[in-house]
C-alpha cells in the first residue's frame, strides 16, 4: 500500500502543483471564498467524489467511502482563505487579486487535500471505512470557520472518530514534517482598552488626568498576571502591540488613549480567571488615578491539543513513510489556529509540513509578502496524508 501511495503521489504531483498555483493566483479573504469553494466543488465532481457545498457559506465537505463504509470514519481538514497582504513575489503564479495573498499557505492545504482525496478515491476499494474531507473557510478571522462548520453539523452524518490537519512550516525543509503530541498551540484572545482622562497643556499636568501615564501603569501592572498569577507550568503570553492617543502632541496631554493586545494560554480554566483578573486590575488602577477604563476582551480560538495516542500513531506512520530522520519533534507554539475547535471536540492530530528550501532561498515566514514554498513538498503532503488516513482507518 505504501509503495502504491507513493506512486500515485508522484503521478498526481504535477496536477496538484497546477491546482496550488491556480489557487495562489486567485486568493480570497476569510468568509469571501466564493470562487475558491466553487473550484473545490468542481474538482471533487471531476474526481467522482460526492460532496456538499455551502457549509459555513463557502465550505465544502466530501465523502470517500471505502469497503464497509460505516466501519470507521475519520476526517481530514484543509483551510481555504487568504490574507489581506500584497504579494511581492515575482513568480508566474503571483496573486492576481490586489491586496490579497495566500501568505499563510492555505493554497497548499487546499491543493494538498484535493491531492490526498484523489489518491484515496483511487484506492477506495482497498481500504475499509469512510474519509470525510473538510474544506474550511475563514480560518484567519474570528469567530473562525471551524466553529461555524461545527455548529452547522460538519462533525455529524457521518460522525468521524478522529481528525487530521496540517500546516505549512517554512523553517522545515521540504520532504520533512514536524509533530507534537499533547498541547501544541495556544488559545488567543484580543484585548481592547480605552482609557479616558482629562487632556490639557503638557506643561500643566497638575490640571489634567494624563491617560498615557495611567495606561502605562496598567500595561506594566497587567504583566503581573503572567509573572505572579499564572501557574509556571501553563504557558501564558500577554502582549500589547498598539497604543493610540486622540488629540495628543509633544505638548498636549490627550483626553483618551486606546490600547490593543493579545492574551494567549493553554488552560481554559486559567484563561477565564485571567480575563477577570485583568479587567479588575485595569479598571481599579484607572479609578485610583482618576481616570475611566473600558476593558474589553474578544474571546478567540481555544488551545489546540493533539490527542496523545492518535498523534503517536501518526508519528510512527510518518516515520514509516518518510524515514525517521524526516520526522522531527516540535516545541509548543503560542500562535493560534482554529483547528483547535476540532481538537476540543474529538481526538485530533495537527502536524507541520516542511516547505522551505534554504539552498533555493525559500525561507520567508508565513504572513509575509514574500512567502512561497518548495513545491516538492506537495508530493510529500498528499502521499503522507493518504498514508495516515488509511493507517488510521485500519486501526481497531
C-alpha positions as CSV (number, residue, x, y, z in Angstrom):
1,X,0.0,0.0,0.0
2,X,2.8,2.4,0.9
3,X,4.5,1.8,-2.4
4,X,1.2,2.4,-4.3
5,X,0.5,5.6,-2.5
6,X,4.0,6.9,-3.3
7,X,3.5,6.0,-6.9
8,X,0.2,7.9,-7.0
9,X,1.6,10.9,-5.2
10,X,4.3,11.1,-7.8
11,X,1.8,10.6,-10.6
12,X,-0.5,13.4,-9.3
13,X,2.2,15.8,-8.2
14,X,2.2,18.0,-11.3
15,X,-1.6,18.3,-11.3
16,X,-1.5,19.4,-7.6
17,X,1.2,21.9,-8.4
18,X,-1.2,23.3,-11.0
19,X,-4.1,23.4,-8.6
20,X,-1.9,25.1,-5.9
21,X,-0.8,27.8,-8.4
22,X,-4.3,28.4,-9.6
23,X,-5.5,28.9,-6.0
24,X,-2.4,31.1,-5.3
25,X,-3.3,33.3,-8.2
26,X,-6.9,33.7,-7.1
27,X,-6.9,34.2,-3.3
28,X,-10.0,35.3,-1.4
29,X,-10.3,36.7,2.0
30,X,-11.9,35.0,5.0
31,X,-15.6,34.2,4.5
32,X,-15.4,35.6,1.0
33,X,-14.1,32.4,-0.7
34,X,-16.9,32.1,-3.2
35,X,-14.9,31.1,-6.3
36,X,-12.5,29.0,-4.2
37,X,-15.4,26.9,-2.9
38,X,-16.8,26.6,-6.4
39,X,-13.4,25.5,-7.7
40,X,-13.1,22.8,-4.9
41,X,-16.6,21.5,-5.7
42,X,-15.7,21.3,-9.4
43,X,-12.6,19.3,-8.6
44,X,-14.4,16.8,-6.3
45,X,-17.0,16.3,-9.0
46,X,-14.3,15.7,-11.6
47,X,-12.8,13.1,-9.3
48,X,-16.2,11.4,-8.8
49,X,-16.3,12.2,-5.0
50,X,-19.7,13.1,-3.6
51,X,-19.8,16.5,-1.8
52,X,-21.9,19.2,-0.2
53,X,-21.1,22.8,-0.9
54,X,-22.3,25.8,1.2
55,X,-21.5,24.8,4.8
56,X,-20.5,28.0,6.6
57,X,-21.3,29.6,3.3
58,X,-18.3,28.7,1.3
59,X,-17.2,25.4,2.9
60,X,-17.2,22.1,1.0
61,X,-17.4,18.6,2.5
62,X,-16.7,15.5,0.5
63,X,-17.0,11.8,1.4
64,X,-14.8,8.9,0.2
65,X,-16.4,5.6,1.0
66,X,-14.2,2.5,1.1
67,X,-15.4,-1.0,1.6
68,X,-17.7,-1.4,4.6
69,X,-18.0,2.4,4.9
70,X,-19.6,2.5,8.3
71,X,-16.8,0.5,10.0
72,X,-14.8,3.6,10.9
73,X,-15.0,7.3,9.8
74,X,-12.1,9.8,10.0
75,X,-11.9,13.4,8.8
76,X,-9.2,15.4,7.0
77,X,-9.3,19.2,7.1
78,X,-7.8,21.9,4.9
79,X,-8.5,25.6,5.2
80,X,-9.1,27.8,2.1
81,X,-8.9,31.5,2.9
82,X,-6.2,34.1,2.2
83,X,-4.8,37.2,3.9
84,X,-5.0,40.9,3.2
85,X,-1.4,41.2,2.0
86,X,0.0,42.5,-1.2
87,X,2.3,39.9,-2.7
88,X,5.9,40.9,-3.5
89,X,7.0,37.7,-5.2
90,X,7.6,38.0,-9.0
91,X,6.5,34.5,-10.0
92,X,4.3,33.3,-12.8
93,X,1.6,32.4,-10.3
94,X,1.7,35.7,-8.4
95,X,-1.7,36.8,-6.9
96,X,-4.0,38.5,-9.4
97,X,-6.2,39.9,-6.6
98,X,-4.5,43.1,-5.5
99,X,-4.0,43.3,-1.7
100,X,-4.9,39.6,-1.2
101,X,-2.4,36.8,-0.9
102,X,-2.1,33.2,0.2
103,X,0.6,34.2,2.6
104,X,-0.2,31.5,5.1
105,X,-0.2,28.5,2.8
106,X,-3.8,27.8,2.7
107,X,-3.5,27.3,-1.1
108,X,-1.1,24.4,-0.2
109,X,-3.5,23.0,2.4
110,X,-6.4,23.0,-0.1
111,X,-4.5,21.6,-3.0
112,X,-2.9,19.0,-0.8
113,X,-6.3,17.9,0.5
114,X,-7.5,17.6,-3.1
115,X,-4.5,15.5,-4.0
116,X,-5.0,13.3,-0.9
117,X,-8.6,12.9,-1.9
118,X,-7.7,11.8,-5.4
119,X,-5.3,9.2,-4.0
120,X,-7.8,7.9,-1.5
121,X,-10.6,7.8,-4.1
122,X,-8.3,5.8,-6.4
123,X,-7.6,3.3,-3.6
124,X,-11.1,3.1,-2.1
125,X,-11.6,-0.5,-3.0
126,X,-8.5,-1.4,-1.0
127,X,-9.5,0.0,2.5
128,X,-12.5,-0.1,4.8
129,X,-14.2,2.9,6.3
130,X,-15.0,6.4,5.2
131,X,-12.9,9.6,4.9
132,X,-14.7,12.9,5.4
133,X,-13.0,15.8,3.6
134,X,-13.5,19.2,5.2
135,X,-12.5,22.3,3.2
136,X,-13.0,25.0,5.7
137,X,-13.4,28.8,5.1
138,X,-12.4,31.6,7.4
139,X,-9.5,30.3,9.5
140,X,-7.8,33.7,9.6
141,X,-10.8,35.7,11.1
142,X,-12.9,35.4,14.2
143,X,-15.0,33.5,15.1
144,X,-13.2,31.0,12.8
145,X,-14.8,29.0,10.1
146,X,-14.2,25.8,12.1
147,X,-16.5,26.9,14.9
148,X,-19.2,27.8,12.3
149,X,-18.9,24.5,10.5
150,X,-19.1,22.5,13.8
151,X,-22.3,24.5,14.7
152,X,-23.7,23.6,11.3
153,X,-23.1,19.9,11.8
154,X,-19.9,19.1,9.9
155,X,-19.0,16.5,12.5
156,X,-22.3,14.7,12.1
157,X,-23.9,12.4,9.5
158,X,-21.5,10.7,9.4
159,X,-19.6,11.4,12.7
160,X,-15.8,10.9,12.5
161,X,-13.9,9.4,15.3
162,X,-10.7,11.5,14.7
163,X,-9.4,14.3,12.5
164,X,-6.1,15.3,10.9
165,X,-4.9,18.6,9.7
166,X,-1.6,20.1,8.6
167,X,0.0,23.5,8.2
168,X,3.0,24.7,6.1
169,X,6.2,25.4,8.1
170,X,9.0,27.2,6.2
171,X,11.7,26.5,8.9
172,X,11.4,22.8,8.0
173,X,12.9,21.7,4.7
174,X,10.6,20.2,2.1
175,X,10.3,16.5,2.5
176,X,10.1,16.7,6.3
177,X,7.3,17.1,8.8
178,X,7.1,18.2,12.4
179,X,4.7,16.8,15.0
180,X,4.0,17.1,18.7
181,X,1.7,15.0,20.9
182,X,-0.3,16.9,23.6
183,X,-0.8,20.6,24.0
184,X,0.6,22.3,20.9
185,X,-0.9,25.7,20.2
186,X,-2.3,28.5,22.4
187,X,-5.8,29.9,22.8
188,X,-6.0,33.5,21.5
189,X,-8.0,36.5,22.8
190,X,-8.0,40.1,21.7
191,X,-7.8,42.9,24.3
192,X,-9.1,46.4,23.7
193,X,-8.6,49.1,26.3
194,X,-10.0,52.6,26.1
195,X,-8.6,54.9,28.8
196,X,-10.3,58.3,29.3
197,X,-8.7,61.0,31.3
198,X,-8.7,64.8,31.1
199,X,-6.5,66.5,28.5
200,X,-4.7,69.8,28.6
201,X,-1.4,71.6,28.2
202,X,1.7,69.3,28.6
203,X,3.3,71.9,30.8
204,X,0.4,71.9,33.2
205,X,-0.1,68.2,34.1
206,X,-1.4,69.2,37.5
207,X,-4.6,70.4,35.8
208,X,-5.0,67.1,33.9
209,X,-5.6,63.4,34.3
210,X,-3.0,62.0,31.9
211,X,-4.3,58.9,30.3
212,X,-0.9,58.0,28.9
213,X,0.6,57.8,32.4
214,X,-2.4,55.8,33.6
215,X,-2.3,53.3,30.7
216,X,1.4,52.9,31.1
217,X,0.9,51.8,34.7
218,X,-1.9,49.5,33.6
219,X,0.3,47.8,30.9
220,X,3.2,47.2,33.3
221,X,0.9,46.1,36.1
222,X,-1.0,43.6,33.9
223,X,2.2,41.8,33.3
224,X,2.0,40.6,36.9
225,X,-1.0,38.5,35.8
226,X,1.5,36.4,33.9
227,X,4.5,36.6,36.2
228,X,2.8,36.3,39.5
229,X,-0.7,34.7,39.0
230,X,-0.1,32.1,36.2
231,X,0.9,28.6,37.0
232,X,4.5,28.3,35.8
233,X,3.7,25.0,34.1
234,X,1.0,26.7,31.9
235,X,2.4,28.7,29.0
236,X,0.9,32.2,29.1
237,X,1.6,35.3,27.0
238,X,0.3,38.9,27.3
239,X,1.4,41.3,24.6
240,X,0.3,44.8,23.8
241,X,1.0,45.8,20.2
242,X,-0.8,49.1,19.6
243,X,-1.3,52.3,21.5
244,X,-3.0,55.4,20.0
245,X,-3.9,58.7,21.6
246,X,-6.7,61.0,20.5
247,X,-5.5,64.6,20.1
248,X,-2.1,64.3,21.8
249,X,1.1,66.1,20.7
250,X,4.5,66.9,22.2
251,X,3.0,69.5,24.4
252,X,-0.6,68.2,24.6
253,X,-2.0,65.7,27.0
254,X,-4.8,63.8,25.2
255,X,-8.2,63.1,26.6
256,X,-8.2,59.4,25.5
257,X,-5.8,56.6,24.8
258,X,-6.7,53.2,23.1
259,X,-4.6,50.1,23.5
260,X,-4.8,46.7,21.7
261,X,-3.2,43.5,22.7
262,X,-3.4,39.7,22.8
263,X,-3.7,37.1,25.7
264,X,-2.7,33.5,25.0
265,X,-2.5,30.4,27.2
266,X,-3.1,26.7,27.2
267,X,-5.6,26.2,30.1
268,X,-9.3,27.1,29.7
269,X,-9.9,27.4,33.5
270,X,-6.9,29.8,33.9
271,X,-7.9,31.6,30.7
272,X,-11.3,32.5,32.3
273,X,-9.7,33.5,35.6
274,X,-7.1,35.7,33.9
275,X,-9.8,37.6,32.0
276,X,-11.4,38.6,35.3
277,X,-8.1,39.5,36.9
278,X,-7.0,41.7,34.0
279,X,-10.3,43.5,33.8
280,X,-10.4,44.1,37.6
281,X,-6.8,45.3,37.8
282,X,-7.1,47.7,34.8
283,X,-10.4,49.3,35.9
284,X,-9.2,49.5,39.6
285,X,-5.9,51.2,38.7
286,X,-7.6,53.7,36.3
287,X,-10.2,54.6,39.0
288,X,-7.5,55.1,41.7
289,X,-5.7,57.6,39.3
290,X,-8.9,59.4,38.5
291,X,-9.5,58.0,35.0
292,X,-12.0,55.7,33.4
293,X,-11.1,52.4,31.8
294,X,-13.2,50.4,29.4
295,X,-11.7,46.9,29.2
296,X,-13.0,44.6,26.5
297,X,-11.8,41.1,25.7
298,X,-12.9,39.4,22.5
299,X,-12.6,35.7,23.1
300,X,-10.9,33.9,20.2
301,X,-9.9,30.3,19.5
302,X,-9.3,27.7,22.2
303,X,-5.9,26.0,22.7
304,X,-5.1,23.2,20.3
305,X,-4.3,19.8,21.7
306,X,-3.0,16.8,19.8
307,X,-4.5,13.6,21.3
308,X,-1.6,11.6,22.6
309,X,-2.3,8.1,21.2
310,X,-3.5,9.3,17.8
311,X,-0.5,11.6,17.4
312,X,2.0,9.0,18.4
313,X,0.4,6.6,15.9
314,X,0.7,9.3,13.2
315,X,4.3,10.0,14.1
316,X,5.2,6.3,13.8
317,X,3.4,6.0,10.4
318,X,5.1,9.2,9.2
319,X,8.4,7.7,10.1
320,X,7.5,4.6,8.1
321,X,6.5,6.7,5.1
322,X,9.3,9.3,5.2
323,X,12.0,7.8,7.3
324,X,12.8,8.6,10.9
325,X,15.2,11.5,10.1
326,X,12.4,13.3,8.2
327,X,10.0,13.5,11.2
328,X,11.0,16.0,13.8
329,X,9.6,16.8,17.3
330,X,8.1,20.3,17.6
331,X,8.1,22.7,20.5
332,X,4.9,24.3,21.9
333,X,3.8,27.3,19.9
334,X,2.0,30.4,21.3
335,X,0.5,31.1,17.9
336,X,-3.2,30.0,17.4
337,X,-5.2,28.0,14.9
338,X,-9.0,27.5,14.6
339,X,-8.3,23.7,14.0
340,X,-8.3,23.9,17.8
341,X,-12.1,23.8,17.8
342,X,-11.9,20.4,16.2
343,X,-9.3,19.3,18.7
344,X,-11.7,20.2,21.5
345,X,-14.4,18.0,20.0
346,X,-12.6,14.8,19.2
347,X,-9.2,13.2,19.0
348,X,-7.1,15.3,16.7
349,X,-3.7,15.5,15.1
350,X,-2.3,18.7,13.6
351,X,1.2,18.5,12.2
352,X,3.6,20.7,10.2
353,X,4.6,20.2,6.6
354,X,8.1,21.3,5.7
355,X,8.0,23.7,2.8
356,X,11.4,25.5,3.0
357,X,14.5,25.2,0.8
358,X,17.5,27.2,2.1
359,X,19.6,26.4,-1.0
360,X,16.9,28.0,-3.2
361,X,16.3,30.9,-0.9
362,X,12.8,29.7,0.0
363,X,12.8,30.8,3.6
364,X,10.3,33.6,4.1
365,X,7.9,33.2,7.0
366,X,4.2,32.8,6.8
367,X,2.2,36.1,6.9
368,X,4.9,37.9,4.9
369,X,4.6,39.3,1.3
370,X,7.4,37.1,0.1
371,X,6.2,33.8,1.4
372,X,6.4,30.9,-1.0
373,X,7.1,27.1,-0.9
374,X,9.3,24.5,-2.4
375,X,6.5,22.7,-4.4
376,X,8.2,19.3,-4.0
377,X,6.5,19.4,-0.5
378,X,3.2,18.8,-2.3
379,X,4.2,15.3,-3.3
380,X,5.2,14.6,0.4
381,X,2.0,16.2,1.6
382,X,-0.6,14.3,-0.5
383,X,1.1,10.9,-0.1
384,X,1.7,11.2,3.7
385,X,-1.9,12.3,4.5
386,X,-3.3,9.5,2.4
387,X,-1.0,7.1,4.2
388,X,-2.0,8.5,7.6
389,X,-5.7,8.2,6.7
390,X,-5.6,4.6,5.5
391,X,-3.4,3.7,8.5
392,X,-5.9,5.2,11.0
393,X,-8.9,3.5,9.3
394,X,-7.2,0.2,9.7
395,X,-6.6,0.8,13.5
396,X,-9.1,-1.2,15.5
